[in-house]
Amino acid sequence: MSQRKVAKLLTGHLVREGGGVKLQRYIGMERDNPYEPMLLFDFFDSGNPLDYIAGFPSHPHRGFETITYLLEGRIEHQDNHGHKGVIGPGDVQWMTAGRGIIHSEMPKESSRLTGLQLWLNLPADKKMIQPAYQEFTAEQLAYEALPNGGELKLIAGEREAASSPVKGIATDPLFFDIKLPPESEFLQKVAESHQCLVFVLKGELLIDSQRIASKEMAILSSGDEVHLETSTEACHCILIAARKLNEPIARLGPFVMNTQEEIFQAVEDFRNNQF
């Protein structure tokens, strides 16, 4: 086994998106997509409705997947294909934009809104598939009690004891919500072919003796195993891994394709109401 180490530590950059929603962006500021297939990672956490209530009015996507995982609050979403729903605390929405979708994501006012959104690329042969949703409540997702008293929630992927209901994702991802008590550890095999990151929501974590603090993200080196440890403080973290596609990436806002010609076509199709 070759354990992954911390290759890079990332902190969030304050951005405003949609109607002015206040976010911390960890991935997506770069121009060369160094963490593919992870194209974007945004974290939002506010008790002030003015930071989020304007939401994300109708906007398009093509060529990738968006994953919204909510920890607190509620978000209503609807699209031009007739899908509408509300996700709440602990729920996940996995949207495959494929050939094109126009949707809105509008938070409901609550005492706090906390969650994250991840964009995962699609391979060239799946960029123009039909749009699709997979949406699961916290109760529908799989859980595993860890031997050290911790808990693992499987948003995507599988382990020996449990598997996520999210299926058919092109990049074969792992997406785990992990809670570890003090003085504990967690081991997970991760294919060498996968990009891998850990995001600390609360507490602190050690990876190969390197400390990752709350609201820091660790991009991990190559290897086939992830070893997480806690010291005197408990930790709540997110582990994500997904297969690298090693394909050209052309990107313009909400469109992610392989060539500039495909980007131009996406813009034209959107303008001509062909999504």
C-alpha positions as CSV (number, residue, x, y, z in Angstrom):
1,M,0.0,0.0,0.0
2,S,1.2,3.5,-0.8
3,Q,-0.4,6.1,1.4
4,R,-1.4,9.5,0.0
5,K,0.2,12.5,1.5
6,V,-0.7,16.2,1.4
7,A,0.4,17.6,-1.9
8,K,-1.2,21.1,-1.4
9,L,-3.3,22.9,1.1
10,L,-6.0,25.2,-0.1
11,T,-8.0,27.9,1.6
12,G,-11.2,29.5,0.3
13,H,-11.5,32.6,-1.8
14,L,-14.5,34.8,-1.2
15,V,-16.7,35.1,-4.3
16,R,-20.3,36.1,-5.0
17,E,-22.3,34.1,-7.5
18,G,-25.8,33.9,-8.9
19,G,-27.9,36.7,-7.3
20,G,-25.0,37.6,-5.0
21,V,-24.6,34.5,-2.9
22,K,-21.6,34.7,-0.7
23,L,-19.3,31.6,-1.1
24,Q,-15.8,30.4,-0.3
25,R,-14.3,28.9,-3.5
26,Y,-11.5,26.3,-3.1
27,I,-11.4,24.9,-6.6
28,G,-12.3,26.8,-9.7
29,M,-10.2,29.9,-9.5
30,E,-7.4,28.3,-11.7
31,R,-7.3,28.6,-15.4
32,D,-5.7,25.2,-16.1
33,N,-8.0,22.8,-14.2
34,P,-5.2,21.2,-12.2
35,Y,-7.5,19.1,-10.0
36,E,-9.6,17.5,-12.8
37,P,-12.1,15.9,-12.9
38,M,-13.0,18.2,-10.0
39,L,-13.8,21.5,-11.7
40,L,-15.2,23.5,-8.9
41,F,-15.7,23.3,-5.1
42,D,-17.7,26.0,-3.3
43,F,-18.5,26.0,0.4
44,F,-21.2,28.2,1.8
45,D,-22.0,28.9,5.5
46,S,-24.0,31.8,6.8
47,G,-26.6,32.7,9.4
48,N,-27.3,36.0,7.6
49,P,-30.1,35.5,4.9
50,L,-28.7,38.5,3.0
51,D,-25.7,36.4,2.2
52,Y,-27.7,33.7,0.4
53,I,-31.4,34.5,-0.1
54,A,-31.0,35.9,-3.6
55,G,-30.0,32.4,-4.7
56,F,-29.1,31.2,-8.2
57,P,-31.8,32.3,-10.7
58,S,-32.2,30.3,-13.9
59,H,-28.9,29.5,-15.5
60,P,-27.6,26.9,-18.0
61,H,-25.1,24.0,-17.7
62,R,-23.6,21.6,-20.3
63,G,-20.9,18.9,-20.2
64,F,-20.5,18.1,-16.5
65,E,-22.2,17.2,-13.2
66,T,-23.1,19.3,-10.2
67,I,-23.4,17.9,-6.8
68,T,-25.1,19.9,-4.0
69,Y,-24.7,18.5,-0.5
70,L,-26.6,20.4,2.2
71,L,-25.8,20.4,5.9
72,E,-28.2,23.1,7.2
73,G,-31.1,24.9,5.6
74,R,-33.2,24.2,2.5
75,I,-32.8,24.9,-1.2
76,E,-35.6,24.7,-3.8
77,H,-34.6,23.8,-7.3
78,Q,-36.4,23.5,-10.6
79,D,-35.4,23.1,-14.3
80,N,-36.6,23.3,-17.8
81,H,-37.2,19.6,-18.0
82,G,-40.0,19.6,-15.5
83,H,-38.0,18.6,-12.4
84,K,-38.7,20.4,-9.1
85,G,-37.9,19.7,-5.5
86,V,-36.5,20.8,-2.2
87,I,-33.4,19.5,-0.5
88,G,-32.8,19.9,3.2
89,P,-30.2,19.1,5.9
90,G,-28.1,16.0,5.0
91,D,-29.7,15.6,1.5
92,V,-27.8,15.4,-1.8
93,Q,-28.7,16.4,-5.3
94,W,-26.6,14.9,-8.1
95,M,-27.4,16.6,-11.4
96,T,-25.9,15.3,-14.7
97,A,-26.2,18.3,-17.0
98,G,-25.1,16.3,-20.1
99,R,-26.2,18.0,-23.3
100,G,-27.8,20.9,-21.5
101,I,-30.1,22.0,-18.7
102,I,-31.4,25.3,-17.4
103,H,-32.2,25.3,-13.7
104,S,-32.5,27.5,-10.6
105,E,-31.4,27.0,-7.0
106,M,-33.2,29.2,-4.5
107,P,-32.5,29.0,-0.8
108,K,-35.3,29.2,1.7
109,E,-34.8,31.6,4.6
110,S,-33.7,29.7,7.7
111,S,-31.5,30.3,10.7
112,R,-28.5,29.1,8.7
113,L,-27.5,27.8,5.3
114,T,-24.5,25.5,5.1
115,G,-23.4,23.2,2.4
116,L,-21.1,22.7,-0.6
117,Q,-21.3,22.3,-4.3
118,L,-18.9,20.2,-6.4
119,W,-18.6,20.2,-10.2
120,L,-17.3,16.9,-11.7
121,N,-16.3,16.7,-15.4
122,L,-17.9,14.3,-17.8
123,P,-15.8,12.3,-20.3
124,A,-16.1,13.3,-24.0
125,D,-18.4,10.4,-24.9
126,K,-20.9,11.4,-22.2
127,K,-21.0,15.2,-22.5
128,M,-24.0,15.1,-24.7
129,I,-26.1,12.5,-22.8
130,Q,-29.6,13.4,-21.6
131,P,-29.7,15.4,-18.4
132,A,-30.6,13.4,-15.3
133,Y,-31.1,13.9,-11.6
134,Q,-30.4,11.6,-8.6
135,E,-31.7,13.1,-5.4
136,F,-31.6,11.4,-2.0
137,T,-32.7,12.5,1.5
138,A,-30.4,12.0,4.4
139,E,-32.5,9.0,5.5
140,Q,-32.0,7.4,2.1
141,L,-28.3,7.6,2.0
142,A,-26.1,4.8,3.4
143,Y,-24.3,5.0,6.8
144,E,-21.5,2.9,8.4
145,A,-20.7,2.9,12.1
146,L,-16.9,3.0,12.4
147,P,-15.1,0.8,14.9
148,N,-13.6,3.8,16.8
149,G,-17.1,5.4,17.5
150,G,-17.1,7.5,14.4
151,E,-19.6,7.6,11.6
152,L,-19.3,7.4,7.8
153,K,-22.0,8.6,5.4
154,L,-21.7,7.4,1.9
155,I,-22.9,10.0,-0.6
156,A,-21.2,8.2,-3.5
157,G,-19.1,5.1,-3.7
158,E,-19.1,1.9,-1.6
159,R,-17.3,0.1,1.2
160,E,-17.5,-3.5,2.4
161,A,-20.3,-2.6,4.8
162,A,-22.4,-0.2,2.7
163,S,-22.9,1.5,-0.6
164,S,-24.4,4.7,-1.8
165,P,-27.7,4.7,-3.8
166,V,-26.1,7.2,-6.2
167,K,-25.3,5.1,-9.3
168,G,-23.9,5.3,-12.8
169,I,-21.5,8.2,-12.4
170,A,-18.8,8.3,-15.1
171,T,-15.8,9.2,-12.9
172,D,-16.4,6.4,-10.3
173,P,-16.4,8.8,-7.4
174,L,-16.1,8.4,-3.7
175,F,-17.9,11.1,-1.7
176,F,-17.8,10.4,2.1
177,D,-19.0,12.5,5.0
178,I,-16.8,11.4,7.9
179,K,-17.1,12.1,11.7
180,L,-14.1,11.0,13.8
181,P,-13.8,11.2,17.6
182,P,-10.5,12.3,19.2
183,E,-7.5,9.9,19.0
184,S,-8.9,7.8,16.1
185,E,-8.1,6.9,12.6
186,F,-9.7,6.0,9.3
187,L,-8.3,4.1,6.3
188,Q,-9.7,4.0,2.8
189,K,-8.4,2.4,-0.4
190,V,-8.5,4.8,-3.3
191,A,-7.6,3.9,-6.9
192,E,-4.3,5.3,-8.1
193,S,-6.2,6.7,-11.1
194,H,-8.3,9.0,-8.9
195,Q,-7.8,12.6,-7.9
196,C,-8.4,12.9,-4.1
197,L,-9.1,15.7,-1.6
198,V,-10.1,16.1,2.0
199,F,-12.1,19.1,3.2
200,V,-12.3,19.7,7.0
201,L,-15.6,21.1,8.1
202,K,-14.9,21.2,11.9
203,G,-12.0,20.3,14.1
204,E,-8.7,19.3,12.7
205,L,-7.2,16.3,11.0
206,L,-3.7,14.7,10.5
207,I,-2.5,13.2,7.2
208,D,1.0,11.8,7.5
209,S,1.5,14.0,10.5
210,Q,0.5,17.1,8.6
211,R,-2.2,19.2,10.2
212,I,-5.3,20.2,8.3
213,A,-7.3,22.8,10.1
214,S,-11.0,23.6,10.0
215,K,-12.1,25.0,6.6
216,E,-8.9,23.9,4.9
217,M,-8.7,21.6,1.9
218,A,-5.9,19.1,1.4
219,I,-5.2,18.0,-2.2
220,L,-3.6,14.6,-1.8
221,S,-0.7,13.1,-3.7
222,S,-0.8,9.8,-5.7
223,G,-1.1,6.6,-3.9
224,D,-3.7,3.9,-3.2
225,E,-4.7,4.5,0.4
226,V,-5.9,7.5,2.5
227,H,-5.0,7.4,6.2
228,L,-6.8,10.0,8.3
229,E,-6.0,10.6,12.0
230,T,-7.3,12.8,14.8
231,S,-5.4,13.9,17.9
232,T,-7.1,15.5,20.9
233,E,-9.9,17.1,18.8
234,A,-12.8,15.4,17.0
235,C,-13.1,16.1,13.3
236,H,-15.9,16.3,10.7
237,C,-14.6,16.1,7.2
238,I,-15.4,15.3,3.6
239,L,-13.4,12.9,1.5
240,I,-13.8,13.0,-2.3
241,A,-12.0,11.0,-5.0
242,A,-12.8,10.7,-8.7
243,R,-11.2,9.2,-11.7
244,K,-9.0,11.5,-13.7
245,L,-10.2,11.8,-17.3
246,N,-6.9,13.1,-18.9
247,E,-8.8,14.8,-21.7
248,P,-8.6,18.4,-23.1
249,I,-10.8,20.8,-21.2
250,A,-12.4,23.9,-22.8
251,R,-14.4,26.0,-20.4
252,L,-16.6,29.0,-20.5
253,G,-18.6,29.8,-17.4
254,P,-21.3,27.1,-17.1
255,F,-20.2,25.2,-20.2
256,V,-17.4,22.6,-20.0
257,M,-16.4,20.8,-23.2
258,N,-13.3,19.4,-24.9
259,T,-12.8,22.0,-27.6
260,Q,-13.5,25.7,-28.2
261,E,-15.7,24.8,-31.1
262,E,-17.9,22.8,-28.8
263,I,-18.0,25.7,-26.4
264,F,-19.2,28.0,-29.3
265,Q,-21.8,25.4,-30.1
266,A,-23.0,25.3,-26.5
267,V,-23.4,29.1,-26.4
268,E,-25.3,29.0,-29.7
269,D,-27.6,26.2,-28.6
270,F,-28.4,28.0,-25.4
271,R,-29.2,31.2,-27.3
272,N,-31.4,29.2,-29.6
273,N,-33.3,27.6,-26.8
274,Q,-32.0,24.1,-27.6
275,F,-31.2,23.1,-24.0
